[in-house]
Amino acid sequence: MNISAREYKPKMDEVRRVLSTKIYDNHLAILMALAAMICRKHILLTSLRGRGKTAMSRFFQMIIEGAVEARIQGTPELMGSDFTGKPIFDEKVREYIVKWARAMTAHVVLFDEINRMLEAIQAFLMELLEEGQMTIDGETFRLPPFHFWIGTRNPEGQAGTTKMSDPLRDRFILDVDMKFPEREALIDLGYNTKLHRNVDEIRPLLTMDEIVAMGEYNDHMVETMSRSVAGYAADLTSVLQSDLPEFRKLKVVPDPRKDPQMEKDRLKGLLGKSIYDLQVLDDGLSPRAYIWMRHAACALAFLDGLEEPEDTHIDKVWIPTGRHKLMVRPIARAMGITAVDILNSAQAYVKQLRHRG
């Protein structure tokens, strides 16, 4: 199936419009979820309760023709077999057969509050999310060609949460906040009491064949990306390697996307200090993070109707692809420094170098 970014832009614009009428004032989260879907990867949505994480999964399933949805609720009692399957004894054939869970055959899977399950159980997701298959009792089950997981998590440190292991977080291409609606959007939301019940208003806009074709086209865009844009992504990733001299030059900077005065107050006493001297980072980003950043940037370019990504697309995915993959030390939280602060430092430094060069 042949597709082009320019040809599909009107259709993808309509998808974004429809989702925006149901998921209020969270345009960035919608955009990034669509990018993850196009990349045939999975996304993390991080926020407090009641901000539309569950609705996002539900409506994604509805816009895809023939898509089957499954939901898993994270709890400390959850076992790996609850979302993969388990061998059961079949009396008719007098032997054990594997009964696969619904999540293994669904196309859109919501794993709600993924960081409430025990860390030991998280290992069951590794093969599934990375290789698109699951092996139980010697039998391997291949997932459908389109298999999209939306994992939601509560902020770390909230009561009842557990730490997501570094390998599990690394299996999600993007991590995005579901933000609180702005005042006018919040007022409008309050008037629409049937928002999540009027599901018949959403009709399928995409087929699974189209999504698979988009994924293949995304691979092509990554393989033909200009060396200039690929180099920008490589520079951002490399500068966070703590054994390189460039890492010692990173300074704490305010988040350019937030109110300058609030950032100045939040980082009081830290602005301009060396990330290296503060000793807040255990390890930087992996080559996998770099490759997935390229995929995500190409997906955004596709949604913009472009055949090739630009530096601005790398900028847009830099924080969502990196903030959950950085290995930040516990002392950073005590200081008030986040993974986003470290990523902002790297971005400011690389942009400064490119401006000079």
Secondary structure, DSSP 8 states (H G I E B T S, - for coil): ----HHHHHHHHHHHHHHHHHHSTT-HHHHHHHHHHHHTT--EEEE--TTSSHHHHHHHHHHTEET--EEEEE--TT--HHHHSEEEEEETTTTEEEEEE-GGGT-SEEEEETGGGS-GGGGGHHHHHHHHSEEEETTEEEE--SS-EEEEEE--TTSTT-----HHHHTT-SEEEE-----HHHHHHHHH-TTTTT-GGG----EEHHHHHHHHHHHHHHHHT--HHHHHHHHHHHHTT-TTSGGGGG-B----TTS-HHHHHHHTTTTTT-BHHHHT-EEE---HHHHHHHHHHHHHHHHHTT-SS--HHHHHHHHHHHHTTTSEE-HHHHHHT--HHHHHHHHHHHHHHHHHH-
